[in-house]
Amino acid sequence: MTSLELPPGGTADFTEGEVYFIGNATTLIRFGGLTILTDPAFLHEGEHVFLGHGIWARREVEPACQVADLPPIDLVILSHYHGDHFDDVAARELDKALPIVSTADAVDKLNGLGFERGHALDTWESLEVHKGDATLTITAMPGKHATDDAVNDLLMPVNGHLLDFSRNGDQLYRLYITGDTMLVDDLEDIPRRYPDIDLGLIHTGGTTFLVTVVTMTGEQGVRAVEITKPRTAIPIHYNDFSVFLSGLDDFKKAASTSTTTTKFVYLAHGETYTFTPNG
């Protein structure tokens, strides 16, 4: 396992943490003195992003904030290198010295943009991040952008990520981010290897690529929750771009008939979920 040392700064709060929903898959996670930005995309409503292979998507919802509004960031966690997850605004305005954890494909492309502190993880590989008394272990989770192998080969490699927060060796909180995956068999391995997930951030939206769905629909997102078994689940990535065909209502409908014991929480852009660590 590789490690990353961050300079200590300020007083670390281990009594509670928060997830601030900026929009699409962009969130700000704060706990134990660590501030983590996920999948940074900040284009304004009405602007367009290039997704590759001649496909453009229009941003339909304004993000809750811009890069200039963010607090100091310790690191970025990126599912994959697509324009709705790392856009031109992020490339232009984020600090090039930020550590970015992602796929090898994304790290290589970001290096070409001047982001030279990339940390590439293959599935089940981990990076240990230290800041003061806090340790964050980031482990790449299985993900696949399409169930059709021919289509998947046209798309970027995808990681989900598991975030394990601990203090002086004591495990405090486990957070799972699906990334832009479909319902693949490897998801079944996650609860066997990593049980007791406290919170799941579930990428949905039913994104269409050509004629194929390449992110989970609302119904599939709920099934991913049933498989991975987080105590609480929050759907994200559900209405921000014109290529999304399965909105939040689809997820809510499926959740209302699910037999899972998971608690579902719904955030609008700009809202915050506050959590209390174990023990």
C-alpha positions as CSV (number, residue, x, y, z in Angstrom):
1,M,0.0,0.0,0.0
2,T,1.3,3.4,-0.9
3,S,0.9,6.4,1.3
4,L,0.5,10.2,1.1
5,E,1.5,12.6,3.8
6,L,-0.4,15.9,4.1
7,P,0.7,18.8,6.2
8,P,-1.4,19.1,9.4
9,G,-3.6,22.2,9.5
10,G,-6.0,23.6,12.0
11,T,-8.1,21.7,14.6
12,A,-9.5,18.4,13.3
13,D,-13.1,17.7,14.1
14,F,-13.8,14.0,14.6
15,T,-17.2,14.4,16.3
16,E,-19.1,14.8,13.0
17,G,-18.5,15.0,9.2
18,E,-20.5,16.3,6.3
19,V,-21.2,15.7,2.6
20,Y,-22.0,18.9,0.7
21,F,-23.8,18.2,-2.7
22,I,-22.5,20.6,-5.4
23,G,-24.1,18.8,-8.3
24,N,-23.8,15.8,-10.6
25,A,-21.1,13.7,-9.0
26,T,-19.3,16.7,-7.4
27,T,-19.4,16.7,-3.6
28,L,-17.3,18.1,-0.8
29,I,-16.6,15.6,2.0
30,R,-15.2,17.0,5.3
31,F,-14.2,14.9,8.3
32,G,-11.3,14.7,10.7
33,G,-9.6,17.7,9.3
34,L,-9.7,16.3,5.8
35,T,-11.5,18.1,2.9
36,I,-12.1,16.0,-0.2
37,L,-13.5,17.1,-3.5
38,T,-15.1,14.4,-5.7
39,D,-15.5,14.5,-9.5
40,P,-15.1,18.3,-10.0
41,A,-17.4,19.7,-12.6
42,F,-18.4,23.4,-12.5
43,L,-19.8,24.4,-15.9
44,H,-22.8,26.6,-15.7
45,E,-26.4,25.7,-16.6
46,G,-26.8,26.0,-20.4
47,E,-23.1,25.3,-21.2
48,H,-22.0,22.1,-23.0
49,V,-19.5,19.5,-22.3
50,F,-17.8,17.1,-24.7
51,L,-18.1,13.4,-23.8
52,G,-16.2,11.9,-26.7
53,H,-17.1,10.2,-29.9
54,G,-18.9,13.3,-31.2
55,I,-21.3,13.4,-28.2
56,W,-22.0,16.7,-26.3
57,A,-24.2,17.2,-23.3
58,R,-25.9,20.3,-22.0
59,R,-25.7,21.2,-18.3
60,E,-29.3,21.4,-17.1
61,V,-28.8,22.4,-13.5
62,E,-26.5,25.1,-12.1
63,P,-23.9,23.8,-9.6
64,A,-24.3,24.9,-6.1
65,C,-20.9,26.7,-6.0
66,Q,-17.8,27.4,-8.1
67,V,-14.1,26.6,-7.5
68,A,-13.5,30.0,-5.9
69,D,-16.2,29.3,-3.3
70,L,-14.5,26.1,-2.1
71,P,-12.5,25.9,1.2
72,P,-8.9,24.6,0.9
73,I,-8.9,21.1,-0.6
74,D,-6.6,18.3,0.5
75,L,-7.2,16.0,-2.4
76,V,-9.5,15.1,-5.3
77,I,-11.1,11.7,-5.8
78,L,-12.2,11.1,-9.4
79,S,-14.2,8.2,-10.8
80,H,-12.9,8.6,-14.3
81,Y,-11.9,11.1,-16.9
82,H,-15.1,12.3,-18.6
83,G,-16.1,15.9,-19.1
84,D,-19.0,15.7,-16.8
85,H,-16.7,14.6,-14.0
86,F,-13.6,16.7,-14.6
87,D,-14.5,19.7,-16.8
88,D,-12.7,22.6,-18.4
89,V,-13.4,24.8,-15.3
90,A,-11.8,22.3,-13.0
91,A,-8.8,21.9,-15.4
92,R,-8.4,25.7,-15.5
93,E,-9.1,26.7,-11.9
94,L,-8.1,23.9,-9.6
95,D,-4.6,24.0,-8.0
96,K,-2.3,21.9,-10.2
97,A,-0.5,20.7,-7.0
98,L,-3.6,18.9,-5.7
99,P,-3.3,15.1,-5.2
100,I,-5.8,13.4,-7.4
101,V,-6.8,9.7,-6.9
102,S,-8.3,8.0,-9.9
103,T,-7.7,5.4,-12.7
104,A,-4.4,5.1,-14.5
105,D,-6.1,6.4,-17.6
106,A,-7.3,9.6,-15.8
107,V,-4.0,10.2,-14.1
108,D,-2.2,10.0,-17.4
109,K,-4.6,12.5,-19.1
110,L,-4.5,14.9,-16.1
111,N,-0.8,14.8,-16.1
112,G,-1.0,16.2,-19.6
113,L,-3.0,19.1,-18.2
114,G,-0.4,19.9,-15.6
115,F,-1.8,17.9,-12.6
116,E,1.3,16.0,-11.7
117,R,0.3,14.5,-8.3
118,G,-1.9,11.8,-9.6
119,H,-2.3,8.5,-7.7
120,A,-3.5,5.7,-9.9
121,L,-5.3,2.8,-8.3
122,D,-6.4,-0.6,-9.8
123,T,-9.4,-2.4,-8.4
124,W,-8.8,-3.3,-4.7
125,E,-5.6,-1.3,-4.5
126,S,-5.4,1.3,-1.7
127,L,-3.7,4.6,-0.9
128,E,-3.2,5.6,2.7
129,V,-3.5,9.4,3.4
130,H,-2.2,10.9,6.6
131,K,-3.0,14.3,8.0
132,G,-2.4,14.9,11.7
133,D,-4.2,12.3,13.7
134,A,-6.4,11.3,10.8
135,T,-5.8,8.5,8.4
136,L,-7.9,8.1,5.2
137,T,-7.5,4.8,3.3
138,I,-8.8,5.1,-0.2
139,T,-9.5,1.8,-2.0
140,A,-10.5,1.4,-5.6
141,M,-13.8,-0.5,-6.0
142,P,-14.9,-2.4,-9.1
143,G,-16.7,-0.4,-11.8
144,K,-17.6,-0.8,-15.4
145,H,-19.2,2.0,-17.5
146,A,-21.1,-0.4,-19.7
147,T,-22.2,-4.1,-19.6
148,D,-21.6,-4.4,-23.3
149,D,-17.9,-5.1,-23.7
150,A,-17.7,-3.5,-27.1
151,V,-19.2,-0.3,-25.8
152,N,-17.2,-0.4,-22.6
153,D,-14.0,-0.5,-24.7
154,L,-15.0,2.9,-26.2
155,L,-15.4,4.5,-22.8
156,M,-13.0,5.5,-20.0
157,P,-12.0,3.0,-17.3
158,V,-14.0,3.6,-14.1
159,N,-13.3,3.3,-10.4
160,G,-15.6,3.3,-7.5
161,H,-13.9,4.3,-4.2
162,L,-14.1,3.3,-0.6
163,L,-13.1,5.8,2.0
164,D,-12.1,4.5,5.4
165,F,-11.6,7.2,8.0
166,S,-9.7,6.4,11.2
167,R,-8.0,8.2,14.1
168,N,-4.9,6.7,15.7
169,G,-5.8,3.3,14.4
170,D,-9.5,3.4,15.4
171,Q,-11.9,2.9,12.4
172,L,-14.5,5.7,12.5
173,Y,-16.4,5.9,9.3
174,R,-16.7,4.0,6.0
175,L,-18.0,5.7,2.8
176,Y,-18.5,4.1,-0.6
177,I,-18.8,6.0,-3.8
178,T,-20.0,3.8,-6.7
179,G,-18.5,5.9,-9.5
180,D,-20.1,5.6,-13.0
181,T,-20.6,1.9,-12.9
182,M,-23.3,-0.4,-14.1
183,L,-24.6,-3.4,-12.1
184,V,-21.7,-5.7,-12.7
185,D,-21.1,-9.0,-10.9
186,D,-18.0,-7.7,-9.1
187,L,-20.2,-5.4,-7.0
188,E,-21.2,-8.6,-5.0
189,D,-17.6,-8.8,-3.7
190,I,-17.7,-5.4,-2.1
191,P,-19.8,-6.3,1.0
192,R,-17.8,-9.5,1.4
193,R,-14.5,-7.7,1.5
194,Y,-15.8,-4.5,3.1
195,P,-18.9,-4.9,5.2
196,D,-20.4,-2.3,7.5
197,I,-20.4,0.6,5.0
198,D,-21.8,3.6,6.7
199,L,-22.7,5.7,3.7
200,G,-23.1,5.1,0.0
201,L,-23.0,7.8,-2.7
202,I,-24.8,6.3,-5.6
203,H,-24.2,7.4,-9.2
204,T,-27.5,7.1,-11.1
205,G,-29.0,9.0,-14.0
206,G,-29.4,6.3,-16.7
207,T,-26.9,8.1,-18.9
208,T,-27.2,7.2,-22.6
209,F,-24.2,6.7,-24.9
210,L,-25.3,6.1,-28.5
211,V,-28.1,3.6,-27.8
212,T,-26.6,2.1,-24.6
213,V,-27.2,3.0,-20.9
214,V,-23.8,3.6,-19.3
215,T,-24.8,4.7,-15.7
216,M,-27.3,3.0,-13.5
217,T,-31.0,3.9,-13.7
218,G,-32.8,4.8,-10.5
219,E,-34.0,1.2,-10.2
220,Q,-30.5,-0.2,-10.8
221,G,-29.1,2.3,-8.3
222,V,-31.4,1.0,-5.6
223,R,-30.3,-2.6,-6.5
224,A,-26.7,-1.5,-6.0
225,V,-27.7,-0.3,-2.5
226,E,-29.3,-3.7,-1.8
227,I,-26.0,-5.4,-2.9
228,T,-23.5,-3.2,-1.1
229,K,-25.7,-2.7,2.0
230,P,-24.7,0.8,3.3
231,R,-26.5,2.0,6.4
232,T,-27.4,5.2,4.6
233,A,-27.5,5.9,0.8
234,I,-27.7,9.2,-1.1
235,P,-28.3,9.2,-4.9
236,I,-26.2,11.7,-6.8
237,H,-25.5,12.2,-10.6
238,Y,-29.2,12.1,-11.5
239,N,-30.4,15.3,-13.3
240,D,-27.5,17.5,-14.3
241,F,-26.9,16.8,-17.9
242,S,-29.1,16.3,-21.0
243,V,-27.9,12.7,-21.5
244,F,-29.6,11.6,-18.3
245,L,-32.8,9.7,-18.8
246,S,-33.5,8.3,-15.4
247,G,-34.2,11.0,-12.8
248,L,-34.5,11.1,-9.0
249,D,-38.1,10.1,-9.1
250,D,-37.1,6.8,-10.6
251,F,-34.8,6.2,-7.7
252,K,-37.3,7.2,-5.1
253,K,-40.0,5.0,-6.6
254,A,-37.7,2.0,-6.5
255,A,-36.5,2.8,-3.0
256,S,-40.1,3.0,-1.8
257,T,-40.6,-0.7,-2.6
258,S,-37.2,-2.0,-1.6
259,T,-36.9,-4.4,1.4
260,T,-33.4,-3.1,2.3
261,T,-32.8,-1.7,5.7
262,T,-30.8,1.1,4.3
263,K,-32.0,4.6,5.1
264,F,-32.4,6.8,1.9
265,V,-31.5,10.5,2.1
266,Y,-32.1,12.9,-0.8
267,L,-30.1,16.0,-1.3
268,A,-30.8,19.0,-3.6
269,H,-27.9,20.9,-5.0
270,G,-26.4,23.0,-2.2
271,E,-27.7,20.8,0.6
272,T,-25.5,19.1,3.2
273,Y,-25.8,15.7,4.9
274,T,-24.2,15.6,8.3
275,F,-23.0,12.3,9.8
276,T,-21.7,11.1,13.2
277,P,-18.8,8.6,13.3
278,N,-19.0,5.2,15.0
279,G,-18.1,4.9,18.6
